[in-house]
Amino acid sequence: MFQIRAILLEQRGALFEWVPICLAIGIGWYFLIRFEPSDTFLGAIGLSAITCLGLARLLGDAFRPLLIATALVATGFLLAAYRAHDVASPVMGWRYYGPVEGRIVNIDRSGSDALRLTLDEVVLERTPPERTPERVRISLHGDQSLSVTPTPGLRVLTTAHVSPPGGPVEPGGFDFQRHAWFGQLGGVGYSRVPLLAIALPEDGRLDLVIFRVRMAVAARMLEVLPGDVGGVAVAVTTGSRSAISQEALEDLRASNLAHLLAISGLHMGLLTGFVFALLRVSIALIPPLALRIPARKMAAGGALIVACCYLALSGGNVATERAFIMVAVALTALMLNRRAISLRAVAIAATIVLFLRPEALLGPGFQMSFAATTALVAVFGYMRDHQISMGPTWAKPVVAVLISSGVAGLATAPIGAAHFNALSHYGLLANLTSVPMMGTVVVPAAVVAALLAPFGLDWIGLWVMGLGLRWILEVGTFIAHLDGARSFVHGPGIAVLPMIALGCLWLCLWQGRTRMVGILPVIAAFWLWVDTDRPIGLIAENGALVGIMTAEGRALSKAKGAGFVARNWLENDGEMTDQGTAAARWQDRRATLLPGGTRITHLAGKKAVAGFRGCTQDQIIVANLDLPKTATGCVLLDPARMKNMGAVYITTGAEGVKLISVRDVTGDRLWSPWHKPKRGDQ
């Protein structure tokens, strides 16, 4: 007991850094449970938090933090629950085809490179307001030459197919329904009908004014810098990737340079750092001014204003908000004569983000951003405290870039591999040759272009900016086409990333020799990852596709259709195969035979379903159209029977073949299509 007390007392002065971690545990707990907590349950959680805080006053310095940590975990749970109910809005429970009217609030592109509009103030035919989604997202396909040009705030009308947001492609996969819930996106679909304008954009609304400015900036950049160079310029200034070709995007992903497109801590830090240095030098060059005002604080204040403008220009997405908060904390610390970059500052930023958007915890952006930042601050802090030199003065910038790229790459690699199933083997080389170009050419040139824009000379800065971006694109293309540039890994189990995160955080934050205990969960997590077996069988929701694992890899029941599902299954398996190759394996009848002698059959299309004549006990029949309700004798899975199940995976064991659905894994949550609101919900 005395030894435990001594270890706990050793943590004094380094406890605040654990605040966001405790909040994150509570938030993760909320999203992990399989039921929607009732008012009584939430009240009990709140009472436990208050009780822990009350008891903490009675304990000594050693054990008091344990009760405060428990209260913070409960607070995180309540934050997530409040946020989930606060954003509640109608979600479509049916497929809709008809007129769709709404106001354009976002313009981007889909994965198939189609122009995509997000609409609010939605009106659907024969749908009462209380059932109409807050927002819908429509992809524009077909001939749109007669359509009006989409502009921010324009009220438009089209005829579209709209459906509820899709669920995970497999149990335990990314839950788009949950993601859409927190974005108040109640329906997604597409239109092949030209877009009609029915009302001009409203004047005076700040969000729409900013949106128009973003579009104007993007148009000007594409005018001066056509092609992918301009597309990347638009991405790093306004946050929109719609002007970048799919080939360029894929090359940047394969070379581990895609993070340069997301307006994150790197961009915000480079911009504010350059502006801070520029303002401080400018003040220093005016002696009467430098002697009368605190140049350091004024420069920090000016950089903070620029950061606010960049946040607005970028569209204010979650990743940019997160980066802005981190930069704002650092600049405010400078103005208060505090250390700008420290683990405490990172903890403050993470705490603010989790309070504002608890759901951000589940996204790769939050995880990778704070993993990289925490690792960098911890490593450079250790080097500072132990007076580890980075060599002679001329070599320090090079060494700093090497260390930064290596540390950030190692910190984010497991997260990227877990979410995207890919590892870039030459990512360090690509970043070493590209990130310095972003900091020394692209960002300063963008600032110069902004300063020259009122005089019509912005093309000078944009031209220089284009030189740097062209270099980055060429590096990405070169690295992406090297042999073995990228490999795929299978997806990990649900416990792997939390174990890695907690182990690494323990290594970074815990004080004393017991910090090395953090290595154990990291090793265990990687062992679990390697030992994870992929499901022997996968069935898409509504029976659209079936995949069976074979000795050659997963065999798919169709060569075309359900391409998004097929691509995700193969990537989660760690395969680089395309759908056509995987479908060729299905022709072997052994591919449809499960252990134990059970055979799976996929009926796709009206003709195949019409020819169904019954089945035997050792069969699983999957159909993408409804089968007769009287059909019995085997396991039948069709849209009607899978309506309240979602996607399914198949496992085998001592008890034989077992089917596990999305509903079995996620349970009954607010964002689930089968959720029936109970008292206290919404």
SVG drawing of the C-alpha trace seen along z (x, -y; Angstrom):
<svg xmlns="http://www.w3.org/2000/svg" viewBox="-48 -56 76 88">
<polyline fill="none" stroke="black" stroke-width="0.4" points="0.0,0.0 2.8,-2.4 4.6,-1.6 1.4,-2.3 0.9,-5.5 4.5,-6.6 4.0,-5.8 0.8,-7.9 2.4,-10.8 5.1,-10.8 2.6,-11.8 1.9,-15.1 2.4,-18.0 1.7,-15.7 -2.0,-14.8 -3.8,-17.3 -2.5,-15.5 -4.7,-12.6 -8.0,-14.7 -8.7,-14.1 -7.7,-10.5 -10.3,-9.9 -12.9,-11.8 -12.1,-9.7 -12.5,-6.5 -16.0,-7.6 -16.9,-8.7 -15.6,-5.4 -17.7,-3.6 -20.9,-5.3 -20.3,-4.3 -19.3,-0.8 -22.4,0.3 -25.1,2.1 -28.1,0.2 -29.2,-3.4 -29.0,-4.5 -32.2,-5.5 -32.7,-8.7 -32.4,-6.6 -29.1,-5.1 -27.7,-8.6 -28.9,-9.9 -27.0,-7.1 -23.8,-8.0 -24.2,-11.6 -24.8,-10.8 -21.7,-8.6 -19.6,-11.4 -20.8,-13.8 -20.2,-11.2 -16.7,-10.6 -15.9,-14.3 -17.4,-14.5 -15.4,-11.6 -12.2,-13.0 -12.3,-15.8 -12.0,-13.3 -8.9,-11.4 -5.3,-12.4 -3.2,-13.7 -2.2,-10.2 -5.6,-8.6 -7.7,-11.7 -6.8,-11.7 -8.3,-8.2 -11.7,-9.4 -11.4,-12.5 -10.4,-10.3 -13.5,-8.2 -15.7,-11.3 -14.1,-12.4 -14.9,-9.0 -18.5,-9.5 -18.4,-13.0 -17.2,-11.8 -20.0,-9.3 -22.6,-12.0 -21.0,-14.4 -21.3,-11.8 -24.9,-11.0 -25.9,-14.7 -24.3,-15.3 -26.0,-12.3 -29.5,-13.5 -28.7,-17.2 -28.1,-16.5 -31.1,-14.2 -33.0,-14.9 -35.3,-12.8 -33.6,-9.9 -35.4,-8.4 -36.7,-4.9 -37.8,-4.3 -36.5,-4.7 -37.8,-7.8 -38.0,-8.8 -39.4,-12.2 -38.8,-15.9 -36.2,-17.1 -36.0,-20.8 -33.4,-22.4 -30.7,-25.0 -27.1,-24.2 -24.9,-24.3 -21.9,-22.2 -20.4,-21.2 -17.9,-18.4 -17.3,-15.3 -18.2,-11.6 -15.8,-8.7 -16.9,-8.2 -15.9,-11.8 -19.5,-13.0 -20.5,-16.5 -22.2,-16.2 -24.5,-18.7 -25.6,-18.8 -28.9,-20.5 -30.7,-21.8 -34.2,-23.2 -35.3,-20.1 -38.7,-19.6 -39.8,-16.1 -43.1,-15.4 -45.8,-13.9 -43.5,-13.9 -44.5,-15.9 -41.9,-18.3 -41.5,-16.1 -40.3,-13.2 -38.2,-15.2 -34.4,-15.0 -32.5,-18.0 -30.1,-17.5 -29.8,-15.3 -26.8,-14.7 -27.3,-14.2 -24.8,-13.1 -25.4,-14.5 -25.0,-11.9 -25.9,-11.8 -26.0,-14.7 -26.0,-17.9 -25.2,-20.3 -28.6,-21.9 -28.2,-22.3 -27.7,-25.6 -24.2,-26.2 -24.4,-25.2 -23.6,-28.1 -23.7,-28.5 -27.1,-29.3 -28.9,-28.7 -32.3,-27.0 -32.6,-24.2 -35.0,-21.5 -34.3,-18.1 -35.8,-14.7 -33.7,-12.2 -33.5,-8.7 -32.9,-9.2 -32.3,-6.4 -31.4,-6.1 -27.6,-6.3 -26.1,-2.9 -24.8,-0.9 -21.4,0.8 -20.4,3.0 -19.7,5.7 -20.2,6.1 -17.6,4.1 -16.8,1.9 -17.1,-1.8 -20.6,-2.9 -21.7,-5.5 -25.1,-5.7 -23.5,-6.9 -21.4,-9.3 -24.4,-10.7 -26.4,-11.0 -23.9,-13.4 -23.8,-15.4 -27.6,-15.5 -27.6,-13.8 -30.9,-12.0 -30.7,-10.8 -28.3,-10.2 -28.9,-9.6 -28.4,-10.6 -30.1,-12.4 -29.9,-12.1 -32.2,-15.0 -30.8,-18.6 -30.7,-20.9 -33.2,-23.8 -32.8,-27.0 -35.9,-28.2 -34.6,-30.9 -31.5,-33.1 -29.1,-32.9 -30.0,-34.8 -28.0,-38.0 -26.4,-38.7 -26.0,-35.2 -22.4,-35.0 -22.0,-31.3 -23.2,-31.7 -21.0,-34.8 -17.9,-32.8 -19.0,-29.9 -19.1,-32.2 -15.7,-33.6 -14.3,-30.1 -15.8,-29.3 -14.4,-32.6 -10.9,-31.8 -11.1,-28.3 -12.1,-29.6 -9.3,-32.2 -6.7,-29.5 -8.0,-27.2 -7.8,-30.1 -4.1,-30.7 -3.1,-27.1 -5.1,-24.7 -5.1,-20.9 -4.1,-19.0 -1.7,-21.7 -4.7,-24.1 -6.8,-21.3 -4.2,-20.8 -3.9,-24.6 -7.7,-24.7 -7.5,-21.8 -4.9,-23.3 -6.6,-26.7 -10.4,-26.0 -10.5,-22.3 -12.2,-21.2 -10.7,-18.3 -13.2,-18.3 -10.8,-19.7 -8.1,-17.0 -8.2,-14.0 -8.7,-10.5 -5.3,-9.5 -3.5,-12.2 -5.4,-11.4 -4.5,-7.8 -0.8,-8.6 -0.8,-10.9 -2.4,-8.2 0.1,-5.5 3.0,-7.8 1.6,-8.8 1.3,-12.4 -2.5,-12.6 -2.3,-14.2 -1.0,-17.4 -4.4,-17.8 -6.3,-17.9 -6.1,-21.3 -4.7,-20.0 -2.1,-21.0 0.7,-21.0 -1.0,-23.6 -2.3,-25.7 1.1,-25.5 3.1,-26.5 0.8,-29.4 0.6,-30.8 4.3,-30.2 5.2,-32.1 2.8,-35.0 4.1,-35.1 7.7,-35.4 6.8,-37.9 5.0,-40.2 7.7,-40.0 10.4,-40.8 8.3,-43.6 7.8,-45.2 11.5,-44.8 12.4,-46.7 10.6,-49.8 12.6,-50.7 10.1,-53.3 7.3,-50.7 9.5,-47.8 10.4,-49.9 6.8,-50.6 4.9,-47.4 5.5,-43.8 6.4,-42.5 6.1,-38.8 2.6,-39.1 1.4,-41.4 2.8,-38.9 1.0,-36.0 -2.2,-38.0 -1.9,-38.8 -1.2,-35.1 -4.3,-34.1 -6.4,-36.5 -5.0,-34.9 -5.7,-31.4 -9.3,-32.5 -9.6,-33.6 -8.0,-30.4 -10.5,-28.4 -13.4,-30.2 -11.9,-29.9 -11.3,-26.2 -15.0,-25.6 -14.5,-24.9 -14.5,-21.1 -13.7,-18.9 -10.0,-18.4 -9.5,-22.2 -11.3,-23.1 -9.1,-20.7 -6.0,-22.2 -7.2,-25.7 -7.8,-24.9 -4.3,-23.5 -2.8,-26.6 -5.0,-29.0 -3.9,-27.3 -0.2,-27.7 -0.6,-31.3 -2.6,-32.2 0.1,-30.6 2.7,-32.9 0.6,-36.0 0.4,-34.8 4.1,-34.2 3.6,-30.4 5.3,-27.6 3.6,-27.4 4.3,-23.8 3.9,-21.3 1.9,-18.2 -0.3,-20.3 -1.2,-22.5 -2.0,-19.4 -4.2,-18.1 -6.1,-21.4 -6.7,-21.3 -7.9,-17.6 -10.2,-18.4 -11.8,-21.3 -12.3,-19.2 -13.9,-16.3 -16.2,-18.7 -17.4,-20.3 -17.5,-17.1 -17.2,-13.9 -17.9,-11.9 -14.6,-13.1 -12.8,-10.6 -13.9,-7.8 -12.5,-9.4 -9.0,-8.8 -8.4,-12.6 -8.6,-13.1 -6.6,-10.0 -3.8,-10.7 -3.6,-14.4 -3.2,-14.0 -1.1,-10.9 1.4,-12.7 1.3,-15.9 1.7,-14.0 4.5,-11.9 6.4,-15.0 6.0,-17.0 7.0,-14.1 10.1,-13.3 11.4,-16.8 10.6,-17.5 12.7,-14.5 15.5,-15.8 15.3,-19.2 15.2,-18.0 18.1,-15.6 20.0,-18.2 20.3,-15.9 21.9,-17.9 20.8,-17.8 24.2,-18.6 25.8,-21.8 23.7,-24.8 23.6,-24.3 22.4,-20.7 19.6,-21.3 16.8,-22.1 17.6,-18.9 17.8,-16.8 14.6,-18.3 12.7,-17.4 14.1,-13.9 13.1,-13.4 9.7,-15.0 8.8,-12.9 10.0,-9.7 8.3,-10.2 5.0,-11.4 5.1,-8.6 5.6,-5.9 2.9,-7.4 0.3,-7.5 1.2,-4.3 -0.9,-1.9 -3.9,-4.2 -3.7,-4.7 -3.3,-0.9 -6.2,-0.1 -8.6,-2.6 -7.4,-2.4 -5.7,1.1 -2.6,-0.3 1.0,-0.9 3.2,-3.2 6.7,-1.8 8.4,-4.9 6.2,-7.4 9.2,-8.7 11.1,-9.5 8.1,-11.2 7.5,-13.3 11.2,-14.3 11.2,-15.6 7.8,-17.3 7.0,-18.7 9.9,-21.2 8.6,-22.4 5.2,-23.0 6.8,-25.0 9.3,-27.0 7.5,-27.6 3.8,-26.8 2.6,-28.4 4.7,-31.6 3.7,-32.0 0.0,-31.6 0.4,-34.4 2.1,-36.6 -0.7,-35.9 -3.3,-36.9 -1.4,-40.2 -1.1,-41.0 -4.7,-40.0 -6.2,-43.6 -3.8,-44.9 -4.5,-42.2 -1.0,-40.8 -2.0,-37.6 -0.8,-35.6 2.8,-36.2 2.3,-34.3 0.1,-31.7 2.8,-31.0 5.4,-30.4 2.9,-28.3 2.3,-26.2 6.1,-25.5 6.0,-23.9 2.8,-22.0 4.0,-20.7 7.1,-19.3 4.9,-17.6 2.7,-16.0 5.8,-14.8 7.3,-13.3 3.9,-11.6 3.7,-10.1 7.3,-8.9 7.1,-7.3 3.6,-5.7 5.0,-3.9 8.0,-2.4 7.9,1.4 6.4,2.3 5.4,-1.3 2.3,-0.1 1.0,3.0 -2.3,3.8 -3.0,5.3 -6.1,6.9 -8.3,4.9 -7.6,5.3 -10.1,6.2 -12.0,3.6 -9.6,3.7 -6.3,3.2 -6.2,-0.6 -7.3,-1.5 -4.6,0.8 -2.0,-0.7 -3.1,-4.2 -3.3,-3.6 0.1,-1.9 1.8,-4.7 0.2,-7.4 1.4,-5.6 4.9,-5.7 4.6,-9.4 2.8,-10.7 3.5,-8.4 6.3,-9.5 8.9,-7.1 10.3,-3.7 6.8,-2.1 6.2,-4.0 7.8,-1.1 4.7,1.0 3.1,-0.8 5.1,1.5 3.0,4.5 -0.4,3.5 1.3,2.3 3.0,5.7 -0.3,7.5 -2.2,5.3 0.0,6.1 -0.1,9.8 -3.9,9.6 -3.8,7.8 -1.6,10.4 -3.7,13.2 -7.1,11.8 -8.9,14.0 -11.1,12.5 -14.7,13.8 -15.1,16.9 -18.2,15.4 -19.6,11.9 -23.1,10.9 -23.9,7.3 -27.0,5.7 -30.1,6.4 -28.3,9.4 -26.5,7.4 -23.2,9.3 -21.7,12.4 -18.0,13.1 -16.5,16.4 -12.9,16.8 -10.9,19.4 -7.3,20.5 -6.7,18.0 -8.5,15.1 -12.1,13.9 -14.4,15.1 -17.1,12.6 -20.5,13.6 -20.6,10.8 -18.0,9.1 -20.0,5.9 -22.3,4.0 -22.0,3.3 -18.5,2.0 -18.1,0.0 -18.9,3.0 -16.5,5.3 -13.7,2.8 -14.0,2.5 -14.2,6.2 -11.1,6.9 -9.2,4.0 -10.2,5.3 -8.8,8.7 -5.5,7.0 -5.9,7.9 -4.9,5.7 -7.3,7.7 -10.0,6.0 -13.6,7.2 -13.4,8.9 -10.5,11.1 -12.2,12.0 -15.5,12.8 -13.6,15.3 -12.9,17.4 -16.6,17.8 -16.9,20.0 -15.2,22.8 -18.0,24.6 -15.7,25.3 -15.7,21.5 -19.3,21.7 -18.8,24.6 -18.4,23.7 -16.8,25.9 -19.2,28.6 -20.7,29.1 -23.0,26.0 -23.2,24.5 -24.1,20.8 -26.0,19.7 -26.5,16.2 -29.5,15.4 -29.0,12.0 -31.7,10.6 -35.4,11.3 -34.6,14.3 -32.5,16.1 -35.1,15.3 -38.0,16.5 -36.2,19.8 -35.9,20.5 -37.6,23.8 -36.8,24.4 -33.7,25.5 -32.3,28.1 -31.2,27.7 -27.5,27.6 -27.9,24.5 -27.8,20.7 -29.7,18.8 -29.0,15.1 -31.1,13.0 -31.1,9.4 -34.9,9.5 -37.5,10.8 -38.1,14.6 -41.5,16.1 -42.5,15.8 -43.6,19.5 -40.1,20.7 -38.5,22.8 -36.1,25.6 -32.8,23.6 -31.4,20.3 -32.9,17.6 -31.5,14.0 -33.3,11.5 -34.0,7.7 -37.2,8.3 -35.5,10.8 -32.4,8.6 -34.2,5.3 -33.5,5.3 -30.1,7.1 -27.8,5.2 -24.7,6.8 -23.8,10.3 -20.6,12.3 -20.4,16.1 -18.2,17.9 -17.8,21.6 -17.0,23.4 -17.9,26.4 -21.6,25.5 -21.4,25.3 -22.1,22.3 -23.1,19.1 -24.4,15.8 -23.6,12.5 -25.2,9.4 -24.5,5.7 -27.3,5.4 -25.7,8.2 -22.6,6.1 -23.9,2.5 -27.1,3.1 -30.0,0.7 -28.7,-2.8 -30.1,-6.2 -28.6,-6.1 -29.6,-2.4 -32.4,-2.1 -34.2,0.4 -34.1,-1.8 -37.5,-2.4 -37.5,-5.6 -38.2,-4.9 -39.1,-7.2 -36.1,-9.5 -34.8,-9.1 -34.6,-12.2"/>
</svg>
